[in-house]
Amino acid sequence: MAKTRIAVAGAGLIGRTHIGIALRSPTCALCAVVDPAPAAREEAQRAGVPLYPTLDAMFAAAEVDGVVLATPNQVHVEQALRCIDAGVAVLVEKPVAPTVAEGERLLAAVEAKRARALVGHHRAHSPIMVRAKQVIDEGRLGRIVAAMGSAVFLKPDHYFDDGPWRREPGGGPILINMIHEVNSLRMLCGEIVAVQAIASRAVRGFPVEDTVAISLRFAGGALGTFMLSDTAACARNWEQTSRENPAYPTYADEDCYVIAGTVGSLSIPTMRVKRYASEEGRSWWKPYETGVVDVVREDPLALQMEHFGAVARGEVAPRVSVRDGLANLRVTEAIAQAASTGRVVELPGL
């Protein structure tokens, strides 16, 4: 079977990652790089594929089945619409759009044209997350009562020197990092219908937040708490616990999520389970049965590429749709609003 032809638009850090994954894919083949920057020429030459300055130039010269948009957030919607008009599948890196309003415009086009569009929330493809969702959906924890999560880590000073915009509103962990967590929490516990938050910038003193305490309410009645910080020397974050990205040191005894139900709880990503043997006689005076759920650890970005190829071929529906990506953006913006106003922000029906 011929490989699915994939182009990558944007040869920055995440774009180069997608380029490498496409080159190693068993079912997809990198066919082009799209980027007007002079530095992109070297990336295309190294990959052995042609370089085009724009999507239009590529569509005029090459046959493509799917395009990965690893470009700046501000151009995601226009470029995705161009791919849709060309009848080509598109993988839009998160966030799906710079604003909810623009995301709604893209969603309308996707649904009107039944376009093949996937949003790049790669953790949704993690075998750890998929297995955790299975455990919850099987009812092994009972009715979900609470979700406790954290993304606390320490970004180095040069991170802010390399991108001074990260010191300004919109450059903090709410809009850069929390959108990953929102997708994970929605995947595990269902829709988020209300949020409240308190933010601090006491450590760095930048105009943007560095630490946030967040409360969440889910549609099913469960409540959640989440601690977010990019200035905390702590390993309770996905990157340093999941063992999925070798660029980060690993602390295998740490978790970043605990999902608790009326029968038991699941800690993620260690996948430790504590649950009562039966629903009769449950009590904090009774011991739990303990165990660890078996899970295979694989690179979710590579799995996402294989899934995107299947989406481009029309074999499967997108695991993370534009509607999902827009829901994640809505929740993230609501958290930012709650932090700035001190009020509970209710989310509209999704």
Residue pairs with C-beta under 8 A, 6 or more apart in sequence:
1 27
3 25
3 27
3 28
3 29
4 27
4 28
4 29
4 65
4 66
4 309
4 312
4 313
5 28
5 29
5 31
5 63
5 64
5 65
5 66
6 22
6 25
6 28
6 29
6 30
6 31
6 64
6 65
6 66
6 67
6 68
6 305
6 308
6 309
6 312
7 30
7 31
7 32
7 33
7 34
7 58
7 62
7 64
7 66
7 67
7 68
8 15
8 18
8 19
8 22
8 30
8 32
8 33
8 34
8 67
8 68
8 70
9 15
9 33
9 34
9 35
9 55
9 67
9 68
9 69
9 70
9 71
9 79
10 34
10 35
10 69
10 70
10 71
10 72
10 93
11 19
11 33
11 35
11 37
11 39
11 40
11 43
11 44
11 70
12 70
14 70
14 93
15 33
15 35
15 43
15 68
15 70
15 71
16 43
17 70
17 301
18 68
18 70
18 301
18 305
19 30
19 33
19 43
19 47
21 299
21 301
21 302
21 305
22 28
22 29
22 30
22 68
22 305
23 30
23 47
24 302
25 302
25 305
25 306
25 309
26 306
27 306
27 309
27 310
28 66
28 305
28 306
28 308
28 309
30 47
30 49
31 49
31 62
31 63
31 64
32 44
32 49
32 50
32 51
32 52
32 58
32 62
32 64
33 40
33 43
33 44
33 47
33 49
33 50
33 51
33 52
34 51
34 52
34 53
34 54
34 55
34 57
34 58
34 67
35 43
35 51
35 53
36 53
36 54
40 51
41 51
43 51
44 50
44 51
45 51
50 61
50 62
52 58
52 61
52 62
55 67
55 79
55 82
55 83
55 86
56 82
58 64
59 82
59 86
59 88
64 88
65 88
65 89
65 309
65 312
65 313
66 88
66 89
66 90
66 91
66 116
66 308
66 309
66 311
66 312
67 79
67 83
67 88
67 89
67 90
67 91
68 90
68 91
68 93
68 120
68 308
69 76
69 79
69 80
69 83
69 90
69 91
69 92
69 93
70 93
71 79
71 93
73 95
73 97
73 98
74 98
76 92
76 93
76 95
76 96
76 97
76 98
76 106
77 97
77 98
77 102
77 103
77 105
77 106
79 90
80 90
80 92
80 106
80 117
81 106
81 109
83 89
83 90
84 90
84 109
84 110
84 113
84 115
84 117
88 312
89 115
89 116
89 117
89 118
89 308
89 311
89 312
90 115
90 116
90 117
90 118
91 117
91 118
91 119
91 120
91 304
91 308
91 311
92 106
92 117
92 118
92 119
92 120
92 322
92 325
93 119
93 120
94 119
94 120
94 121
94 179
94 180
94 183
94 325
94 328
95 103
95 175
95 179
95 325
95 328
95 329
95 332
96 103
96 106
96 119
96 322
96 325
96 326
96 328
96 329
97 103
97 105
97 106
97 325
97 326
97 329
99 329
99 333
100 326
100 329
100 330
100 333
103 322
103 325
103 326
103 329
104 326
106 117
106 322
106 326
107 322
107 323
107 326
109 115
110 117
110 321
110 322
111 323
116 311
116 312
116 314
116 318
117 318
117 321
117 322
118 304
118 307
118 308
118 311
118 318
118 319
118 320
118 321
119 318
119 320
119 321
119 322
119 324
119 325
119 328
120 304
120 320
121 179
121 180
121 183
121 320
121 324
121 325
121 328
122 300
122 301
122 304
123 129
123 180
123 183
123 184
123 238
123 300
124 183
124 184
124 187
124 300
124 304
124 319
124 320
125 300
125 301
125 303
125 304
125 307
125 319
126 242
126 244
126 298
126 300
126 303
127 295
127 296
127 297
127 298
127 300
127 303
128 242
128 244
128 268
128 269
128 271
128 295
128 297
129 184
129 187
129 188
129 268
129 300
131 271
131 293
131 294
131 295
132 188
132 257
132 259
132 266
132 268
132 269
132 271
132 293
133 187
133 188
135 141
135 266
135 273
135 293
136 144
136 188
136 189
136 259
136 261
136 266
139 263
140 263
140 264
140 266
140 273
140 275
141 259
141 260
141 261
141 262
141 263
141 264
141 265
141 266
141 275
142 261
142 262
142 263
142 264
142 279
143 220
143 261
143 262
144 189
144 190
144 218
144 220
144 222
144 259
144 260
144 261
145 222
145 223
145 260
145 261
145 262
146 222
146 223
146 224
146 225
146 259
146 260
147 185
147 188
147 189
147 216
147 218
147 222
147 223
147 224
147 225
147 257
147 258
147 259
147 260
148 224
148 225
148 226
148 257
148 258
148 260
149 181
149 184
149 185
149 224
149 225
149 226
149 227
149 256
149 257
149 258
150 226
150 227
150 228
150 234
150 236
150 237
150 256
150 257
151 173
151 177
151 178
151 180
151 181
151 226
151 227
151 228
151 229
151 236
151 237
151 238
151 256
152 227
152 228
152 229
152 232
152 234
152 236
152 237
153 229
153 230
153 232
153 234
153 235
153 237
153 239
153 240
154 230
154 231
154 232
154 233
154 234
155 230
155 231
159 166
160 166
160 167
160 204
160 206
163 171
165 171
166 172
166 176
166 208
167 204
167 206
167 207
167 208
168 206
168 207
168 208
169 207
169 208
170 208
171 208
172 206
172 208
172 209
172 210
172 230
173 209
173 210
173 211
173 212
173 228
173 229
173 230
174 197
174 199
174 209
174 212
174 228
174 332
174 335
174 336
174 339
175 332
175 333
175 336
177 228
177 230
178 212
178 214
178 226
178 228
178 332
178 335
179 328
179 329
179 332
180 238
181 226
181 228
181 238
182 192
182 328
182 331
182 332
182 335
183 320
183 324
183 328
184 238
184 257
185 192
185 216
185 224
185 226
185 257
186 192
186 324
186 327
186 328
186 331
188 257
188 259
189 218
189 220
189 222
189 224
189 259
190 218
190 219
190 220
190 222
191 218
191 219
191 327
191 347
191 350
192 216
192 217
192 218
192 219
192 224
192 331
192 347
193 217
193 218
193 219
193 346
193 347
194 216
194 217
194 344
194 345
194 346
194 347
195 214
195 215
195 216
195 217
195 331
195 334
195 335
195 338
195 344
195 345
195 347
196 214
196 215
196 338
196 343
196 344
196 345
197 212
197 213
197 214
197 215
197 335
197 336
197 338
197 339
198 212
198 213
198 339
198 342
199 209
199 211
199 212
199 339
199 340
200 209
200 210
200 211
200 212
201 207
201 208
201 209
201 210
201 211
202 210
202 211
203 210
203 211
203 231
204 210
204 231
209 339
210 229
210 230
210 231
211 227
211 228
211 229
211 230
211 231
211 232
212 227
212 228
212 229
212 335
212 339
213 225
213 226
213 227
213 228
214 224
214 225
214 226
214 227
214 228
214 335
214 338
215 223
215 224
215 225
215 226
216 223
216 224
216 225
216 226
217 223
217 224
218 224
235 241
235 249
235 251
235 254
236 254
236 255
236 256
237 256
238 256
238 269
239 245
239 248
240 248
240 249
240 250
240 251
240 254
241 250
241 251
241 252
241 254
241 255
241 256
241 269
241 270
242 269
242 297
243 250
243 252
243 269
243 297
244 297
244 298
244 299
244 300
245 299
252 270
253 270
254 270
255 267
255 268
255 269
255 270
255 272
256 268
256 269
257 267
257 268
257 269
258 265
258 266
258 267
258 268
259 265
259 266
259 268
262 279
262 282
263 275
263 276
263 279
263 282
264 273
264 274
264 275
264 276
264 288
265 273
265 274
265 275
266 272
266 273
266 293
267 273
269 295
270 292
271 292
271 293
271 294
271 295
272 290
272 291
272 292
273 290
273 291
273 292
273 293
274 288
274 289
274 290
275 288
275 289
276 282
276 286
276 288
276 289
277 289
307 316
307 318
307 319
310 316
311 317
311 318
323 350
327 350
330 347
330 348
330 350
331 347
334 345
334 347
335 345
337 343
337 345
338 344
338 345
